[in-house]
Structure formats: structure tokens, C-alpha cells
């Protein structure tokens, strides 16, 4: 392992692509930091008992203010286990944040007026706490965030394909 690499697993940094271990370590710590941020931001907005998944589901259900089916929510958020998202939806329903409306065999979920209030407060806190830091950070600006988003989507595709390949071994 290269002594200059920052990785969590030296045994994974010793193969043909040692830099990949550094990327994976960055993904892990960024993922946990992002989860922690979303939970704390939503707690500051007034919903202290949500998990990162709950927050993610809530934001997506609110997206474009259109009702969404469980399968579509899972597909868009790239969550394989529908039970996890279903649990979040039920929890959000119990809190009065999300409402499910049956249409035939499907249930369509939308955010309630109360839920929309929490989401708007979350957005205000996000602007206050996160955006200034992003603009002041390394590689600041719109182009940096666009490129980062593009890279993360590409990595998602790479890891999804690798997961499919590993499943068939």
C-alpha cells in the first residue's frame, strides 16, 4: 500500500487499483457524514426522530409535489429492499408527514401540508448551514458541484454493475 493513500483497508489498497481504496474510503466517510447531516438538519427543522432513510424518502415523496408509488420511490432512490422504504413511509404516515392514497392495487404517497412545512424549514437550514461552506470550499462553485454529481452517478452505475457481476459468480 502506498503510504500516502488514505484508505480504511490496506489489504484492498494493495491490488491493481490502490487509488480505488482511497475513493471507497472517501465514499464511506462522505456517506456517513451526509446521513448525519440530513438527520441533524431535519431534527433542527423539528423532526428529531427520523433516520437518514426517512429524510431521503420524505424529500423524494415531496419532489415536484406529485404522488409516488413505493416501487417508483425505491427505483429512483436506488433502494433494493422495498421493506426499508415501506417502513419509512409507514413511519412518516404515523407522524402525519406523508399520506397514502389507494388507487386500485397501488398506494400513492404524497407529503401533507404539515410535512411540507418541515421540508421548507429543512431547506432554510440547509441554506444557512451548508451552502456558505460549499461556496467557500475547495473547487467551489456550480461547476464543481455539477461535476461531482456526475461523478457520483457514474460511480453508482459502476458499483451497480459490479454488484450484478458478483451476484452471478
C-alpha positions, 0 to 999 in steps of 0.5 A: 500500500502506498503510504500516502493513500488514505484508505480504511483497508490496506489489504484492498489498497494493495491490488491493481487499483490502490487509488480505488481504496482511497475513493471507497474510503472517501465514499464511506466517510462522505456517506456517513457524514451526509446521513448525519447531516440530513438527520441533524438538519431535519431534527433542527427543522423539528423532526428529531426522530427520523433516520437518514432513510426517512429524510431521503424518502420524505424529500423524494415523496415531496419532489415536484409535489406529485404522488409516488408509488413505493416501487417508483420511490425505491427505483429512483432512490436506488433502494433494493429492499422495498421493506426499508422504504415501506417502513419509512413511509409507514413511519412518516404516515404515523407522524402525519408527514406523508399520506397514502392514497389507494388507487386500485392495487397501488398506494400513492404517497404524497407529503401533507401540508404539515410535512411540507412545512418541515421540508421548507424549514429543512431547506432554510437550514440547509441554506444557512448551514451548508451552502456558505461552506460549499461556496467557500470550499475547495473547487467551489462553485456550480461547476464543481458541484455539477461535476461531482454529481456526475461523478457520483452517478457514474460511480453508482452505475459502476458499483451497480454493475459490479454488484450484478457481476458478483451476484452471478459468480 
